[in-house]
Amino acid sequence: MKVRLAGELVTCYLFAMRLCYSGKAVLRVFASCGQEAFLEGHLHALSALGSVPKDKVRYDNLKAAVARVLGSQVRTGNGRWTAFRSHYAIEAAYCLPGIEGAH
């Protein structure tokens, strides 16, 4: 997304987590789209939601989380993301790669 910051148009990145059943959404804008922003976005969302979602959280195959796609639901996770998910007991489900998994 583009925002005007101190009079200049700057590219920023939006972290969005939306719960499937309630539709409640948590958004956060970052200056980068690196893994640090991805993890910080999760911390903010978990705090705003008050807990970890009880069901699986669906993700696309972003590099901050997925090191390699091995099959329809089989992924080699990025090490820091795997440790983060384990610590917070986040159960992840991944979309199919390409147009077949587009949401």
PyMOL commands that place a pseudoatom at each C-alpha (Angstrom):
pseudoatom trace, name=CA, resn=MET, resi=1, chain=A, elem=C, hetatm=0, pos=[0.000, 0.000, 0.000]
pseudoatom trace, name=CA, resn=LYS, resi=2, chain=A, elem=C, hetatm=0, pos=[1.073, 3.605, -0.531]
pseudoatom trace, name=CA, resn=VAL, resi=3, chain=A, elem=C, hetatm=0, pos=[0.809, 6.194, 2.250]
pseudoatom trace, name=CA, resn=ARG, resi=4, chain=A, elem=C, hetatm=0, pos=[1.755, 9.835, 2.363]
pseudoatom trace, name=CA, resn=LEU, resi=5, chain=A, elem=C, hetatm=0, pos=[4.327, 10.261, 5.129]
pseudoatom trace, name=CA, resn=ALA, resi=6, chain=A, elem=C, hetatm=0, pos=[5.833, 13.687, 5.806]
pseudoatom trace, name=CA, resn=GLY, resi=7, chain=A, elem=C, hetatm=0, pos=[4.617, 14.779, 2.387]
pseudoatom trace, name=CA, resn=GLU, resi=8, chain=A, elem=C, hetatm=0, pos=[6.195, 11.865, 0.482]
pseudoatom trace, name=CA, resn=LEU, resi=9, chain=A, elem=C, hetatm=0, pos=[4.477, 8.827, -1.015]
pseudoatom trace, name=CA, resn=VAL, resi=10, chain=A, elem=C, hetatm=0, pos=[5.948, 5.767, 0.723]
pseudoatom trace, name=CA, resn=THR, resi=11, chain=A, elem=C, hetatm=0, pos=[5.368, 2.055, 0.069]
pseudoatom trace, name=CA, resn=CYS, resi=12, chain=A, elem=C, hetatm=0, pos=[4.221, 0.202, 3.196]
pseudoatom trace, name=CA, resn=TYR, resi=13, chain=A, elem=C, hetatm=0, pos=[3.071, -3.358, 3.806]
pseudoatom trace, name=CA, resn=LEU, resi=14, chain=A, elem=C, hetatm=0, pos=[-0.118, -4.511, 5.461]
pseudoatom trace, name=CA, resn=PHE, resi=15, chain=A, elem=C, hetatm=0, pos=[-0.291, -7.461, 7.851]
pseudoatom trace, name=CA, resn=ALA, resi=16, chain=A, elem=C, hetatm=0, pos=[-3.855, -8.752, 8.070]
pseudoatom trace, name=CA, resn=MET, resi=17, chain=A, elem=C, hetatm=0, pos=[-5.301, -11.575, 10.162]
pseudoatom trace, name=CA, resn=ARG, resi=18, chain=A, elem=C, hetatm=0, pos=[-9.018, -12.263, 9.868]
pseudoatom trace, name=CA, resn=LEU, resi=19, chain=A, elem=C, hetatm=0, pos=[-10.908, -14.922, 11.782]
pseudoatom trace, name=CA, resn=CYS, resi=20, chain=A, elem=C, hetatm=0, pos=[-13.080, -17.125, 9.574]
pseudoatom trace, name=CA, resn=TYR, resi=21, chain=A, elem=C, hetatm=0, pos=[-16.086, -17.537, 11.873]
pseudoatom trace, name=CA, resn=SER, resi=22, chain=A, elem=C, hetatm=0, pos=[-16.442, -14.156, 13.540]
pseudoatom trace, name=CA, resn=GLY, resi=23, chain=A, elem=C, hetatm=0, pos=[-14.891, -12.136, 10.717]
pseudoatom trace, name=CA, resn=LYS, resi=24, chain=A, elem=C, hetatm=0, pos=[-12.928, -10.117, 13.292]
pseudoatom trace, name=CA, resn=ALA, resi=25, chain=A, elem=C, hetatm=0, pos=[-9.852, -8.626, 11.654]
pseudoatom trace, name=CA, resn=VAL, resi=26, chain=A, elem=C, hetatm=0, pos=[-6.578, -7.261, 12.991]
pseudoatom trace, name=CA, resn=LEU, resi=27, chain=A, elem=C, hetatm=0, pos=[-4.464, -5.070, 10.715]
pseudoatom trace, name=CA, resn=ARG, resi=28, chain=A, elem=C, hetatm=0, pos=[-1.011, -3.552, 11.118]
pseudoatom trace, name=CA, resn=VAL, resi=29, chain=A, elem=C, hetatm=0, pos=[1.082, -1.461, 8.731]
pseudoatom trace, name=CA, resn=PHE, resi=30, chain=A, elem=C, hetatm=0, pos=[4.847, -2.026, 8.461]
pseudoatom trace, name=CA, resn=ALA, resi=31, chain=A, elem=C, hetatm=0, pos=[7.697, -0.345, 6.618]
pseudoatom trace, name=CA, resn=SER, resi=32, chain=A, elem=C, hetatm=0, pos=[8.966, -3.729, 5.388]
pseudoatom trace, name=CA, resn=CYS, resi=33, chain=A, elem=C, hetatm=0, pos=[7.525, -7.120, 4.561]
pseudoatom trace, name=CA, resn=GLY, resi=34, chain=A, elem=C, hetatm=0, pos=[10.301, -9.122, 6.206]
pseudoatom trace, name=CA, resn=GLN, resi=35, chain=A, elem=C, hetatm=0, pos=[9.915, -11.967, 8.638]
pseudoatom trace, name=CA, resn=GLU, resi=36, chain=A, elem=C, hetatm=0, pos=[10.290, -9.613, 11.612]
pseudoatom trace, name=CA, resn=ALA, resi=37, chain=A, elem=C, hetatm=0, pos=[7.172, -7.721, 10.494]
pseudoatom trace, name=CA, resn=PHE, resi=38, chain=A, elem=C, hetatm=0, pos=[5.334, -11.024, 9.933]
pseudoatom trace, name=CA, resn=LEU, resi=39, chain=A, elem=C, hetatm=0, pos=[6.132, -12.239, 13.455]
pseudoatom trace, name=CA, resn=GLU, resi=40, chain=A, elem=C, hetatm=0, pos=[5.430, -8.844, 15.057]
pseudoatom trace, name=CA, resn=GLY, resi=41, chain=A, elem=C, hetatm=0, pos=[2.108, -8.733, 13.197]
pseudoatom trace, name=CA, resn=HIS, resi=42, chain=A, elem=C, hetatm=0, pos=[1.193, -12.053, 14.780]
pseudoatom trace, name=CA, resn=LEU, resi=43, chain=A, elem=C, hetatm=0, pos=[2.140, -10.818, 18.257]
pseudoatom trace, name=CA, resn=HIS, resi=44, chain=A, elem=C, hetatm=0, pos=[-0.056, -7.751, 17.765]
pseudoatom trace, name=CA, resn=ALA, resi=45, chain=A, elem=C, hetatm=0, pos=[-2.949, -9.859, 16.420]
pseudoatom trace, name=CA, resn=LEU, resi=46, chain=A, elem=C, hetatm=0, pos=[-2.767, -12.412, 19.248]
pseudoatom trace, name=CA, resn=SER, resi=47, chain=A, elem=C, hetatm=0, pos=[-2.744, -9.591, 21.791]
pseudoatom trace, name=CA, resn=ALA, resi=48, chain=A, elem=C, hetatm=0, pos=[-5.689, -7.821, 20.133]
pseudoatom trace, name=CA, resn=LEU, resi=49, chain=A, elem=C, hetatm=0, pos=[-7.663, -11.073, 19.847]
pseudoatom trace, name=CA, resn=GLY, resi=50, chain=A, elem=C, hetatm=0, pos=[-6.868, -12.074, 23.427]
pseudoatom trace, name=CA, resn=SER, resi=51, chain=A, elem=C, hetatm=0, pos=[-5.773, -15.609, 22.506]
pseudoatom trace, name=CA, resn=VAL, resi=52, chain=A, elem=C, hetatm=0, pos=[-4.542, -17.930, 19.795]
pseudoatom trace, name=CA, resn=PRO, resi=53, chain=A, elem=C, hetatm=0, pos=[-7.291, -19.020, 17.370]
pseudoatom trace, name=CA, resn=LYS, resi=54, chain=A, elem=C, hetatm=0, pos=[-8.610, -22.467, 18.373]
pseudoatom trace, name=CA, resn=ASP, resi=55, chain=A, elem=C, hetatm=0, pos=[-8.745, -23.791, 14.819]
pseudoatom trace, name=CA, resn=LYS, resi=56, chain=A, elem=C, hetatm=0, pos=[-6.137, -23.785, 12.078]
pseudoatom trace, name=CA, resn=VAL, resi=57, chain=A, elem=C, hetatm=0, pos=[-4.900, -20.473, 10.739]
pseudoatom trace, name=CA, resn=ARG, resi=58, chain=A, elem=C, hetatm=0, pos=[-4.765, -20.457, 6.920]
pseudoatom trace, name=CA, resn=TYR, resi=59, chain=A, elem=C, hetatm=0, pos=[-1.718, -19.005, 5.197]
pseudoatom trace, name=CA, resn=ASP, resi=60, chain=A, elem=C, hetatm=0, pos=[-0.557, -18.530, 1.665]
pseudoatom trace, name=CA, resn=ASN, resi=61, chain=A, elem=C, hetatm=0, pos=[2.947, -19.755, 0.914]
pseudoatom trace, name=CA, resn=LEU, resi=62, chain=A, elem=C, hetatm=0, pos=[4.839, -16.598, 1.888]
pseudoatom trace, name=CA, resn=LYS, resi=63, chain=A, elem=C, hetatm=0, pos=[8.600, -16.821, 2.331]
pseudoatom trace, name=CA, resn=ALA, resi=64, chain=A, elem=C, hetatm=0, pos=[8.416, -15.583, 5.928]
pseudoatom trace, name=CA, resn=ALA, resi=65, chain=A, elem=C, hetatm=0, pos=[6.694, -18.874, 6.825]
pseudoatom trace, name=CA, resn=VAL, resi=66, chain=A, elem=C, hetatm=0, pos=[7.438, -21.437, 4.119]
pseudoatom trace, name=CA, resn=ALA, resi=67, chain=A, elem=C, hetatm=0, pos=[10.924, -22.470, 3.072]
pseudoatom trace, name=CA, resn=ARG, resi=68, chain=A, elem=C, hetatm=0, pos=[9.713, -25.073, 0.554]
pseudoatom trace, name=CA, resn=VAL, resi=69, chain=A, elem=C, hetatm=0, pos=[6.400, -26.466, -0.752]
pseudoatom trace, name=CA, resn=LEU, resi=70, chain=A, elem=C, hetatm=0, pos=[6.587, -30.281, -0.816]
pseudoatom trace, name=CA, resn=GLY, resi=71, chain=A, elem=C, hetatm=0, pos=[2.949, -31.188, -1.488]
pseudoatom trace, name=CA, resn=SER, resi=72, chain=A, elem=C, hetatm=0, pos=[-0.620, -29.913, -1.234]
pseudoatom trace, name=CA, resn=GLN, resi=73, chain=A, elem=C, hetatm=0, pos=[-0.420, -29.464, 2.562]
pseudoatom trace, name=CA, resn=VAL, resi=74, chain=A, elem=C, hetatm=0, pos=[3.203, -30.428, 3.228]
pseudoatom trace, name=CA, resn=ARG, resi=75, chain=A, elem=C, hetatm=0, pos=[5.666, -27.596, 3.791]
pseudoatom trace, name=CA, resn=THR, resi=76, chain=A, elem=C, hetatm=0, pos=[9.183, -27.203, 5.051]
pseudoatom trace, name=CA, resn=GLY, resi=77, chain=A, elem=C, hetatm=0, pos=[8.741, -24.335, 7.457]
pseudoatom trace, name=CA, resn=ASN, resi=78, chain=A, elem=C, hetatm=0, pos=[11.121, -21.466, 7.955]
pseudoatom trace, name=CA, resn=GLY, resi=79, chain=A, elem=C, hetatm=0, pos=[13.010, -22.167, 11.202]
pseudoatom trace, name=CA, resn=ARG, resi=80, chain=A, elem=C, hetatm=0, pos=[12.022, -19.001, 13.079]
pseudoatom trace, name=CA, resn=TRP, resi=81, chain=A, elem=C, hetatm=0, pos=[8.379, -19.351, 11.992]
pseudoatom trace, name=CA, resn=THR, resi=82, chain=A, elem=C, hetatm=0, pos=[8.306, -23.008, 13.072]
pseudoatom trace, name=CA, resn=ALA, resi=83, chain=A, elem=C, hetatm=0, pos=[9.692, -22.047, 16.495]
pseudoatom trace, name=CA, resn=PHE, resi=84, chain=A, elem=C, hetatm=0, pos=[7.201, -19.155, 16.799]
pseudoatom trace, name=CA, resn=ARG, resi=85, chain=A, elem=C, hetatm=0, pos=[4.228, -21.382, 15.863]
pseudoatom trace, name=CA, resn=SER, resi=86, chain=A, elem=C, hetatm=0, pos=[5.383, -24.046, 18.323]
pseudoatom trace, name=CA, resn=HIS, resi=87, chain=A, elem=C, hetatm=0, pos=[5.736, -21.535, 21.150]
pseudoatom trace, name=CA, resn=TYR, resi=88, chain=A, elem=C, hetatm=0, pos=[2.238, -20.083, 20.624]
pseudoatom trace, name=CA, resn=ALA, resi=89, chain=A, elem=C, hetatm=0, pos=[0.631, -23.411, 19.577]
pseudoatom trace, name=CA, resn=ILE, resi=90, chain=A, elem=C, hetatm=0, pos=[-0.571, -21.985, 16.266]
pseudoatom trace, name=CA, resn=GLU, resi=91, chain=A, elem=C, hetatm=0, pos=[-1.868, -24.727, 13.993]
pseudoatom trace, name=CA, resn=ALA, resi=92, chain=A, elem=C, hetatm=0, pos=[-1.206, -23.669, 10.398]
pseudoatom trace, name=CA, resn=ALA, resi=93, chain=A, elem=C, hetatm=0, pos=[-2.894, -24.762, 7.179]
pseudoatom trace, name=CA, resn=TYR, resi=94, chain=A, elem=C, hetatm=0, pos=[-1.442, -23.677, 3.860]
pseudoatom trace, name=CA, resn=CYS, resi=95, chain=A, elem=C, hetatm=0, pos=[-3.245, -22.806, 0.635]
pseudoatom trace, name=CA, resn=LEU, resi=96, chain=A, elem=C, hetatm=0, pos=[-2.504, -24.630, -2.579]
pseudoatom trace, name=CA, resn=PRO, resi=97, chain=A, elem=C, hetatm=0, pos=[0.206, -22.863, -4.558]
pseudoatom trace, name=CA, resn=GLY, resi=98, chain=A, elem=C, hetatm=0, pos=[-0.723, -20.919, -7.680]
pseudoatom trace, name=CA, resn=ILE, resi=99, chain=A, elem=C, hetatm=0, pos=[-4.143, -20.030, -9.011]
pseudoatom trace, name=CA, resn=GLU, resi=100, chain=A, elem=C, hetatm=0, pos=[-5.694, -23.238, -7.617]
pseudoatom trace, name=CA, resn=GLY, resi=101, chain=A, elem=C, hetatm=0, pos=[-5.170, -21.974, -4.064]
pseudoatom trace, name=CA, resn=ALA, resi=102, chain=A, elem=C, hetatm=0, pos=[-5.910, -18.296, -4.660]
pseudoatom trace, name=CA, resn=HIS, resi=103, chain=A, elem=C, hetatm=0, pos=[-8.282, -16.711, -2.154]
for i in range(1, 103): cmd.bond("trace and resi %d" % i, "trace and resi %d" % (i + 1))
show_as sticks, trace
zoom trace
